[in-house]
Amino acid sequence: MDLFRRMVRWRVGLGWYVVALGLPLAPTLAATSLNVLLGAEGPTSAELPGGPASSRPSRSSFSFPVRVGAWEEPGWRGYAPPRLQTRRSALVASLTLGALVAAWHLPLMVEGQVHFSDSC
């Protein structure tokens, strides 16, 4: 329960969350605007938010991270470090966790390389 409380506790003002979530939009909008100003075609209606229904993500694409990957980061970053640091220094705990995370993701990286090399 403590892990969940730490996940939903706001540590900064609402304005900073708006900045953090909105900041990635700035370079995207700037690059798109610059491309259009330099003569490129603008985005199609299917590429814009609120475009045709066929281009919108399905409900399952939103639920997938919640069902599968949303608990990975709280586990790696919220649950494991305090437990690792009970008997180890912060440096050793971080290096240990880094090795575990790398080993956990290695099969996905190897699979990605196999698929990439097959398509070339």
C-alpha positions in Angstrom: 0.0 0.0 0.0 2.9 2.3 0.7 4.1 1.9 -2.9 0.8 2.9 -4.3 0.6 6.0 -1.9 4.1 7.1 -3.2 2.9 6.7 -6.8 0.0 9.0 -6.5 1.5 11.6 -4.1 2.0 14.9 -5.9 5.4 16.2 -5.2 5.3 19.4 -7.3 2.6 21.9 -8.3 0.1 21.1 -11.1 1.9 23.6 -13.4 5.0 21.4 -13.5 3.0 18.4 -14.5 1.5 20.5 -17.4 5.0 21.5 -18.4 6.3 17.9 -18.2 3.5 16.5 -20.3 3.3 19.4 -22.7 7.0 20.0 -23.2 7.5 17.2 -25.8 4.8 18.8 -27.9 6.9 22.0 -28.5 9.7 20.4 -30.6 7.1 18.4 -32.6 5.0 21.5 -33.4 8.2 23.5 -34.2 9.5 20.8 -36.5 6.2 20.3 -38.3 5.8 24.1 -38.7 9.3 24.5 -40.0 8.7 21.6 -42.5 5.5 23.2 -43.8 7.2 26.6 -44.0 10.0 25.1 -46.1 7.5 23.5 -48.5 6.7 20.1 -47.2 3.1 18.9 -47.2 1.2 19.5 -43.9 0.0 16.6 -41.9 -3.1 14.8 -43.2 -6.3 14.7 -41.3 -5.5 11.1 -40.3 -2.3 12.2 -38.7 -3.9 15.0 -36.6 -5.5 14.3 -33.3 -9.2 13.8 -33.7 -8.7 12.5 -37.3 -10.9 9.8 -38.9 -12.0 7.0 -36.6 -9.9 4.5 -38.6 -6.7 6.3 -37.6 -7.6 6.5 -33.9 -6.0 4.0 -31.6 -8.2 1.3 -30.3 -9.3 0.9 -26.7 -7.0 -2.1 -26.4 -3.9 0.1 -27.3 -4.6 2.2 -24.3 -5.3 -0.7 -21.9 -2.2 -2.7 -23.0 0.3 -0.5 -21.0 -2.0 -0.7 -18.0 -2.4 -4.5 -18.2 1.2 -5.3 -19.1 3.9 -2.6 -18.7 2.5 0.0 -16.3 3.7 -2.0 -13.2 7.2 -2.5 -14.5 8.6 0.9 -13.6 7.0 1.0 -10.1 8.5 -2.3 -9.5 12.0 -1.4 -10.7 12.1 2.1 -9.3 9.7 2.1 -6.4 9.7 -1.4 -4.9 13.2 -2.8 -5.5 15.5 0.1 -4.5 14.4 0.5 -0.9 14.7 -3.3 -0.4 18.1 -3.5 -2.1 19.4 -0.5 0.0 18.6 -2.2 3.3 21.8 -4.2 3.0 23.7 -2.3 0.3 24.9 1.2 -0.5 22.9 3.3 -2.9 25.6 2.8 -5.5 25.8 -1.0 -5.2 21.9 -1.2 -5.1 21.7 0.9 -8.3 24.3 -1.1 -10.1 22.6 -4.3 -9.1 19.2 -3.1 -10.2 20.7 -1.8 -13.5 22.2 -5.3 -14.2 18.8 -6.9 -13.4 16.9 -4.5 -15.6 19.3 -5.0 -18.5 19.1 -8.8 -18.1 15.3 -8.6 -18.0 15.1 -6.6 -21.2 17.9 -8.5 -23.0 15.6 -11.1 -24.7 13.5 -8.2 -26.1 16.6 -6.5 -27.5 17.9 -9.7 -29.0 14.5 -10.4 -30.5 14.4 -6.9 -31.9 17.8 -7.4 -33.5 16.7 -10.7 -35.1 13.6 -9.1 -36.6 15.6 -6.1 -37.8 18.3 -8.3 -39.5 15.6 -10.5 -41.1 14.0 -7.5 -42.8 17.2 -6.2 -44.3 
